[in-house]
Amino acid sequence: MLLTIEINLSIYLSIYLSIYLSIYLSIYLSIYLSIYLSIYLSIYLSIYLSIYLSIYLSIYLSIYLSIYLSIYLSIYLSIYLSIYLSIYLSIYLSIYLSIYLSIYLSIYLSIYLSIYLSIYLSIYLSIYLSIYLSIYLSIYLSIYLSIYLSIYLSIYLSIYLSIYLSIYLSIYLSIYLSIYLSIYYYYYYYYYYYYYYYTTTLLLLLLLLLLLLLLLLLLLLYYYYYYYYYLTTTTTTTTTLLLLLLLLLLLLLLLLLLLLTTTTTYYYYYYYY
C-alpha cells in the first residue's frame, strides 16, 4: 500500500508539476503578478499588514497558536490527515486541480477581476461616496446639531447654573461677606474713631487758643486803659483783681473743654464697640 502511494505520488507530482508549472504559472503568474501584485500588494502590504500583523500576530500567535496548535494539531492531524491525504487528496486533487485550476482561474481571474474591479471601484467610489457623504453629512449634522444643542444646552445650563450658582453663591457670599464685613467694620470704625477723636481734640485746641488770644487782647486793652488814664492805687488793685478773675475763668474753660473731650471719646468708643 505504501509503495503504491509513493509510486502514485511520484508519478502524479512529476506529471502535475510539469503541466501546472508550464501552463498555469506562465499565464496566471504573468498576468496576475504584473497587475494584481503590483497594485494590491503595494497598497495592502504597506498599510494593512504593517498595522494588522503587528497587532494581530502579537496577540494571536502568542495566545491562540500556543494553545490551539498544541491541542488541535496533535489530535486532528494525526487522525484526519492520515485518512484524508491517503484517500481524498490522491483522487480529488489529481483530477480537479489539474482541470479547474488551469482553465477557470486563468480566465476568470485575468478577465473578471481586471474589468470588474476597475469599473466598479471607479464608479462606486466616485458616485456613491460623493452623494452619500454630501447628503448624509448635510442632513445629519444639521438635524443632530440643532436638536443636540437646543436640548442639551438648555437642560445642562439650566441644571448646572441652578445648582452651581446656588451652592457657589451661598458658600461664597456667606464666607466672603462674613470675613469682609467683619474686617471692614472693624477697620472702618477704628479709623473713624481715631479720625473723630483727633479732629475733636484739634478743634478744641484751636478754640482754646482763640480764647487765650481773646483774653490776652482783653487784658492788654484793659491794662492799657487803666494804666494810662487811672494811675491810682485803687485802680491797680482793681486791675489785679480783674486779672485774677480772668485767669480763673480761663482755667475753668480749659477744664470744661477737657471734660468735653474725654466724655465724647468715651461715649463714642462705648457706643460703637
Secondary structure, 3 states (H helix, E strand, C coil): CHHHHHHHHHHHHHHHHHHHHHHHHHHHHHHHHHHHHHHHHHHHHHHHHHHHHHHHHHHHHHHHHHHHHHHHHHHHHHHHHHHHHHHHHHHHHHHHHHHHHHHHHHHHHHHHHHHHHHHHHHHHHHHHHHHHHHHHHHHHHHHHHHHHHHHHHHHHHHHHHHHHHHHHHHHHHHHHHHHHHHHHHHHHHHHHHHHHHHHHHHHHHHHHHHHHHHHHHHHHHHHHHHHHHCCCHHHHHHHHHHHHHHHHHHHHHHHHHHHHHHHHHHHHHHHHC
